[in-house]
Amino acid sequence: MRNPKWFSVFMAAAMLPCIAYGAQTMSLEQLKALYTRPTSVPFPTDNPYSAEKAALGEMLFFDPRLSGANYISCASCHNPALSWGDGLPRGIGHGMTVLGRRTPTILNAAWADLLMWDGRKANLEEQALGPMSAPVEMNQELDKLAAKLGAIEGYRERFTQVFPGEGISVANAAKAIATYERTIVSGTAPFDRWIAGDEKAISESAKRGFVVFNTKANCQACHSGWNFTDNSFRDIGLPDGDIGRAKILDLPSMQHAFKTPTLRDVERRAPYMHDGSVPTLLAVVEHYDHGFVQRPSLSEEVKPLHLTEREKADLVDFMMTLTGDNPPVHVPVLFAGPHTAQR
């Protein structure tokens, strides 16, 4: 028997009330259950959460003195007002150097591993130090960082409190920043309220888009689970010369392969892809529908979709429901000390 709660959605999409999801067939309610938000944030056992450590990490994240020239902070590129990115096609680093790839968001990074577009950093602790020490990004000599922070009385006291018996070190700075970054979690979105049972939380078009997302468009093959990513690396057929993951893992399948990003708050992060080459969500859908480059490394999941104009519009409407109700971000008052501008 057809379920009256969602039969109209399937009729509009010309589908039956059971959905083929991979090798399985399930009801809409079973499918929705795969996207339920977690109830807690995971923290590693070797860097457990504490409020004091997160607060220290927050200060370090917003402090431009972590850069060699004292004017670039982590937040310069990972701006909370731009969904923890920078809104640019490609990042800009030290000396206004235009970088080779777009700045990825750190939203929901607590659930990620193999970070950066090519997966060259194993975890957030490693990732925190990568851009900091890169000459074209923050250009900070890490062997001088502890002394630089130690010249600031407030940091000396705070590190001693958070890391008793250890104090200031590069590793502890990375632990604090990583702890703060793990607290950056997307807020509850209309989609989540629909998953929880509020049928009025999203439009009928978005509901149809959810079905298309999980069936004909096959988006769930990569953008799965509550965070809408399987954290994998794939070649999606972008026409640029960047070989991506293959620089790290020399395999034919990793040529032009890049990390699958989360779709949470995705409407706030245009332009899209690792090279910022796709300007809108509709353009993203068009790329996957028919706009990709055919080559040996192209993911087997990427193939012509033959979506209708309505299905494309429904997909975009669905992705718009993933925008969370995020509270204003607290920007900390930094400790005064050396390299602070004097008035």
Secondary structure, DSSP 8 states (H G I E B T S, - for coil): ---TTTHHHHHHTT--SEEEETTEEEEHHHHHHTT---SS----TTS---HHHHHHHHHHHH-GGGSTTS---HHHHSBGGGTTB-SSSS-B-GGG-B-SS-----TTGGG--SBSTT--BSSHHHHHHHHHH-TTTT---GGGHHHHHHTSHHHHHHHHHHSTTT-S-HHHHHHHHHHHHHT------HHHHHHTT-TTSS-HHHHHHHHHHHTTT-GGGTS-TTTT----EEB---SS---BGGGTS--GGGTTBEE----TTGGGS-SBSTT--B-SHHHHHHIIIII----TTB-TT-------HHHHHHHHHHHHTT---------------TT----
